[in-house]
C-alpha cells in the first residue's frame, strides 16, 4: 500500500512539474522582452514558437487563429495573441515568473496566465481549446469592435 501511494505521488509530481522546468521565479525587476503585470490586462493566452526547434506547425497556427478569433485580441481583463518573444515575464501579487521559450524541446506551445497562479504551458495542440475554455470561457463575448 505504501509503495503504491509513493508511486502515485511520484507520478503526480512528475506530471505537475513538467512545465515547471520552463517556468522560473525571478525578481520583479528582471528585464524581459515581454511581460504581463497586475495592471490590465492581467490575464493572457499566448501562442509561441521556438524557431530553433522546428518549422511552422499548421495545426498550431490554425488552432491559435481560431482561439484568437474567439477570445482575442484584448479586453480590459485579457490579452490573446502570438508572440516571437524568447522570454515571457508574468507577475502575480506574490511572485514574478519567467517563461524561457528558448528552452522548449518542442517547436510550438500555448502559455496561459490567469493572473493568480504560475503560468501553464502545453505543447499538445489538442489541449489548447479545453484549457482556453477552462481558464477564459467566461471571457467569451467581452470583445469590442
KOLTIFI-474595 format. One record per residue (C-alpha): z, y, x. Coordinates in Angstrom, 3 decimals. Each point is the difference from the previous one (the first is absolute). Example, Ala and Ser with C-alpha at 12.3 -4.5 7.8 and 13.67 -1.06 7.14 Angstrom:
<atoms>
<atom <7.800, -4.500, 12.300>>
<atom <-0.660, 3.440, 1.370>>
</atoms>
This chain:
<atoms>
<atom <0.000, 0.000, 0.000>>
<atom <0.889, 2.430, 2.798>>
<atom <-3.218, -0.847, 1.836>>
<atom <-2.030, 0.671, -3.130>>
<atom <1.735, 3.321, -0.569>>
<atom <-0.551, 0.948, 3.623>>
<atom <-3.684, -0.940, -0.239>>
<atom <-0.455, 2.030, -3.207>>
<atom <1.752, 2.980, 1.580>>
<atom <-2.225, -0.200, 3.059>>
<atom <-3.175, -0.217, -2.123>>
<atom <1.027, 3.015, -2.091>>
<atom <0.922, 1.969, 3.112>>
<atom <-3.323, -0.896, 1.635>>
<atom <-2.110, 1.124, -2.947>>
<atom <1.954, 3.175, -0.648>>
<atom <-0.204, 0.989, 3.655>>
<atom <-3.765, -0.510, 0.382>>
<atom <-0.796, 3.656, -0.671>>
<atom <3.103, 1.066, 1.940>>
<atom <-1.750, -0.548, 3.297>>
<atom <-2.336, 2.850, -0.933>>
<atom <2.663, 2.358, -1.363>>
<atom <2.503, 1.661, 2.309>>
<atom <2.811, 2.438, -0.655>>
<atom <-0.629, 3.246, 1.922>>
<atom <1.681, 3.379, 0.258>>
<atom <-0.980, 2.565, -2.637>>
<atom <-1.338, 2.266, 2.756>>
<atom <-2.528, -2.586, 1.235>>
<atom <-3.530, 1.413, -0.084>>
<atom <-2.648, -2.114, -1.755>>
<atom <-3.575, 0.438, -1.137>>
<atom <0.929, -0.340, -3.667>>
<atom <3.252, 0.021, -1.945>>
<atom <1.605, 0.124, -3.426>>
<atom <3.376, 1.646, -0.283>>
<atom <2.360, 0.600, -2.904>>
<atom <-2.091, 2.905, -1.228>>
<atom <-2.685, -0.632, -2.617>>
<atom <-1.791, -2.300, 0.024>>
<atom <2.759, -2.361, 1.058>>
<atom <-1.822, -3.268, -0.732>>
<atom <-3.204, -1.384, 1.375>>
<atom <-2.541, -2.796, -0.062>>
<atom <-2.104, -0.067, 3.147>>
<atom <-2.950, -2.145, 0.931>>
<atom <-0.285, -0.291, 3.755>>
<atom <-2.277, -1.645, 2.537>>
<atom <0.717, -1.060, 3.548>>
<atom <-3.440, 0.521, 1.494>>
<atom <0.953, -1.896, 3.154>>
<atom <0.441, -3.259, -1.917>>
<atom <-3.027, -0.290, -2.244>>
<atom <-2.880, 1.586, -1.751>>
<atom <-0.280, 1.202, -3.581>>
<atom <1.472, -2.198, -2.725>>
<atom <-2.002, 0.382, -3.213>>
<atom <2.697, -1.532, -2.208>>
<atom <2.625, 2.366, 1.465>>
<atom <-2.271, 3.014, -0.516>>
<atom <-0.935, -0.931, -3.577>>
<atom <3.618, -0.670, -1.009>>
<atom <1.191, 3.189, 1.713>>
<atom <-2.663, 2.036, -1.814>>
<atom <0.938, -1.576, -3.333>>
<atom <3.714, 0.741, 0.482>>
<atom <-0.810, 3.522, 1.185>>
<atom <-1.997, 0.578, -3.192>>
<atom <2.877, -1.334, -2.096>>
<atom <3.008, 1.652, 1.704>>
<atom <-1.338, 2.711, 2.281>>
<atom <-0.649, 2.274, 1.618>>
<atom <3.333, 1.798, -0.320>>
<atom <2.607, 1.190, -2.448>>
<atom <3.199, 1.936, 0.526>>
<atom <1.707, -3.345, 0.601>>
<atom <-2.535, -2.202, 1.787>>
<atom <-2.886, -0.012, 2.452>>
<atom <-2.683, -2.708, 0.087>>
<atom <-2.637, -0.178, 2.674>>
<atom <-1.618, -1.503, 3.040>>
<atom <0.897, 1.182, 3.459>>
<atom <-1.161, -0.669, 3.517>>
<atom <3.349, 1.086, 1.437>>
<atom <1.344, -2.401, 2.617>>
<atom <3.614, 0.653, -0.966>>
<atom <1.691, 0.904, -3.268>>
<atom <3.441, 1.587, -0.328>>
<atom <2.090, -0.265, -3.164>>
<atom <3.364, 1.606, -0.642>>
<atom <2.645, -0.952, -2.560>>
<atom <3.390, 1.654, -0.367>>
<atom <1.550, -2.401, 2.499>>
<atom <-2.765, -1.138, 2.372>>
<atom <-3.294, 0.964, 1.557>>
<atom <-2.518, -2.826, 0.422>>
<atom <-3.039, -0.341, 2.245>>
<atom <-2.868, -2.343, -0.878>>
<atom <-2.127, -0.697, 3.070>>
<atom <-3.417, -1.074, -1.266>>
<atom <-1.250, -0.715, 3.526>>
<atom <2.340, -3.014, 0.113>>
<atom <-1.477, -1.621, -3.118>>
<atom <-1.506, -3.420, 0.715>>
<atom <-2.393, 0.352, -2.951>>
<atom <-2.627, 2.659, -0.512>>
<atom <1.009, 1.338, -3.400>>
<atom <3.226, 0.511, -1.941>>
<atom <1.651, 1.858, -2.827>>
<atom <3.195, 1.930, 0.734>>
<atom <2.236, 0.937, -2.931>>
<atom <2.833, 2.472, 0.230>>
<atom <2.151, 0.529, -3.082>>
<atom <2.055, 2.873, 1.402>>
<atom <3.230, -2.003, -0.013>>
<atom <-0.513, -3.110, 2.143>>
<atom <-1.661, -1.171, 3.181>>
<atom <-3.826, -0.010, -0.290>>
<atom <-1.612, -3.219, -1.207>>
<atom <-3.070, -1.314, 1.806>>
<atom <-2.363, -2.624, -1.364>>
<atom <-3.086, -1.357, 1.687>>
<atom <-0.951, -2.148, -3.000>>
<atom <-2.605, 1.843, -2.075>>
<atom <0.836, -2.233, -2.968>>
<atom <3.516, 1.517, -0.117>>
<atom <-1.104, 3.654, 0.015>>
<atom <-0.299, 0.320, -3.792>>
<atom <3.272, -1.738, -0.832>>
<atom <1.946, 2.094, 2.531>>
<atom <-1.649, 3.203, -1.240>>
<atom <0.920, -0.863, -3.573>>
<atom <3.563, -0.980, 0.974>>
<atom <0.731, 3.199, 1.924>>
<atom <-2.297, 2.526, -1.671>>
<atom <-0.856, -1.383, -3.448>>
<atom <2.055, 2.708, -1.677>>
<atom <-2.037, 2.621, 1.874>>
<atom <-3.139, -0.966, -1.936>>
<atom <-1.349, 2.768, -2.122>>
<atom <1.558, 2.768, 2.088>>
<atom <-3.308, 0.999, 1.515>>
<atom <-1.251, 3.537, -0.469>>
<atom <-3.661, 1.013, 0.136>>
</atoms>
